[in-house]
Amino acid sequence: MSETVRRSGRILGLDVARGIALIGMLFAHTVPETEAETVFDGRSSILFAVIAGVSIGLMTGGQRGVAPDARGRAARVVALRGLLLIILGVALTAFDTPIAIILDTYGFLFLLAIPLLYAPHWLIAIVAAAAALLGPLAVTAIGDAIDGATGQAAVVLESEWLFFPERWLDGTYPAPVWLAYIAIGLLIARSGIRKTRVQFTLVVVGSLAAVAAYAVAAVLSQPVLAHDDSTAEVIASGGVAVAVIGALVWLSESTPARVRTVSARILWPISSAGSMPLTVYSAQIVVLWLVIANHPTAGLLGWQSLPLFFALAIPTLVVTSLWRLRFEQGPLEWVVSRVTTQRPWRKNPPRAPEVTPTR
């Protein structure tokens, strides 16, 4: 299985990390909240966002970056994917579940990230730092401006055409802050994620950043809370995401062949789910909509339960594993790939950019 993954050009560790993020978000969606946060709260969606940034970087040249004569094509591919994510996110929002849909915000972030595709490392790092430090202030200012303009809570915009742009700016996943995660992921891809030293650097730097942020927050008696979109959360949870990505990519790319083979077989279910994130995420939302519709008297979140999590997580891993044995892409991933990189209506459709393995 590991050799199959290598021949397809995919990085198994990224698929595993993405699969963990998907299962973590499913846990957050289906398991009732308690007074104490779980390891999945907030961190799963942040891990998903950092991996999205890595994916953007890999599809636009990886460590080499975008060649001057390919800049227009790279921008079109990322823009088309961003627009498709927005469309899918809007469609899933129409199901009217109590779940904060993340895909349309990701699409908006893809559009914002287009200028960074051609930027040097230092500028990408500055953007990440600016979003982490100034993003929370910008979100607060935007929220205050919207509330002042409407004279009432921003939630009333849910029935108006401004709802989505407003949500992208100061909703559950505000772009001024979450751009930091996309930029961090892009910087990881541009640094050469297949290099062993880069993988170790990600683990060390990510771990140190997370420990330092959590420690400082504890000393200041200001704990890092999930989805508070503070600078502390960006550094702490972002650091966790970076360390997880580094560790899993190292496991799949830099360990001895026998270890890679065994780990690929053990992690096949979770990597299979992670290889088709749009399909899995969308299916989860639709299934949860059906669950909620069949429990109309349960209240806003009364339908949540730990058994529901397992009832959805286990079939997800089984179905995606079986699908992956036959197909390289999930259904929605196939559609997005055909529309954005292959575009079958052209007589000579261009091939997706390849990533040259480096160490």
Disulfide bonds with the S-S distance in Angstrom:
none
